[in-house]
Amino acid sequence: MDIRFFAHATEDENKVVEAAQHILPADHLDEIMFERSTLRGHHGNPITLFETRINKKELMEAILANIASGLGELDKETLLQEINLHTEGGNLYVRLDKQAAFEGEVKLCTADPIHLRVRFKKTRIEDVIEACRQMGMVP
């Protein structure tokens, strides 16, 4: 699993990291460290990229369970209906609302999100859907 998000020049980096931590299980926060890279935007503005890779199966399952428990039924249904737009080669791509996460909510979004890429061993979309059902990510 890869998690990445951006902090723009107008945002407080600590608050952006805090927002991302709200989608993670509280009892595992000390296991998740974000690497920080400085980038330049289109107009030369500074952007900070935060990213991490999670390889421990138990930790990935805990993160996905936390996200699934916070996602509303409408978002789960939307994810299922649009699953073809969120999968490729056994990868599930999910974008979560960074602003909502700061408030402790888990919502899907497209603009300025927290990006998640979950890699599955099986690449068939049916297998990805079934795994998502088992985790509670989709109905």
N, C-alpha and C positions, 0 to 999 in steps of 0.2 A: 504494500500500500504506500502510495506517495501522497503527501499533503503539502500544498503550497498556496501561498497567498502573498499579496503585495501590500505594502504600506506606502501611500503616496505622500508627497511633500507636505500636504495639508493635514495629514493624519498623525496622531500620536502613536509612534511605533509600539509603545508598551500597551496601549489600549487595543491595538490591532492584534497583538499576540494574545492578549487576554480574551478577545473575542474568539479566536481560534481555540483557545483552551476550553472555552465553554462548550464546545461540541465534543470534547474528549472526556473520558471517564475520570472523575476527580481522583480516584485512588490510583491512577496510573500516570499522573502528570509528571512525576519525577523521572519517568522512563522515556519521555519524549522531549528531545532537544531539537530546536529548529536552527538550521544553518542560515546565516544572513549574508546576502550578496547585495552590493550597491549597483544599481543600473541607472541609465539615463533615459528619460522619456523622449517622445518625439520632439518636444520643444526644449530639450536639455534639462528638464526638471528631474531632480533626484527621485528615484523610486527604490525602495528596499524590498527585495524578494526574500521571503522566509520559506524554507522547505525542509522536509524530513522524509526519510524512508523508513517504514516499519516492516520488519521481516518476521517478527515473532507472531506465530499464528494466534496465540492466546490474546495478545495485545490487539491485533487486528480485529478479532472477534469482539473484544470488549468495546473497541471504538465503534464498530458497526452496530453493536447492540445499543450503545448509547445514542447514536444518531437515529436508529430505527425507533427507539422509544420516544424520541422527541419530534420526529416527523409527523405531521398531521395526515389524516386519512386522504385528504385531497391531494397532497404532495405525493403520497405513496401511489395513489391511483394515476396521477400524472406521470410519474416515473415509469410505471408499468406500461401505460399507453404509448409513451415516447421512448421505450427501451431501445429501439433501433438507433435513436439519436445519441444514446448514452453508452453504447457498447461498440467495441471493435477488437477483434482478435482475442477474445477472452478477457478484455479489460472493461471495467465499468467505470464511467466518468460521471462524477456527481459534482455539482456546483451548489454550494450552500451560501446563503445570504450572510455576509460578514456583519452588517449592521444588526440584523436580527440576532445573530450569535452573541453579539456584545450584550444584548438584553436577555440572553439565556434561552433564546428560541432557536429551533432548528427548522429552517425553511429552504426550499429550493429557490434558485434565482439564476440570472444570467449575467447581470452587471456587477462588476467588482466583487467576485465571489471568493470563497475559500474552495480551492480545487482539490478534489480527491480522485485518485486513480486506484482502483482495487483490481489487482491481477488475480485471475482465477486459473486453475490448472486446466480446466476444460474450456474449450473455445466456442462450443456451440451455444447459440443464444438461448436455447431452451434450458441448457445446463446453468447458465448464468442466471436466468429468471428463477429457476428452482432454488438455487443457492440464495438468491435475494429473498425469496419467499421464506425459506428456512430461517433467515436472519431477521425477518420482519420488516424488510425494507420496502416490500411491495405486498399488496393483498393477495 
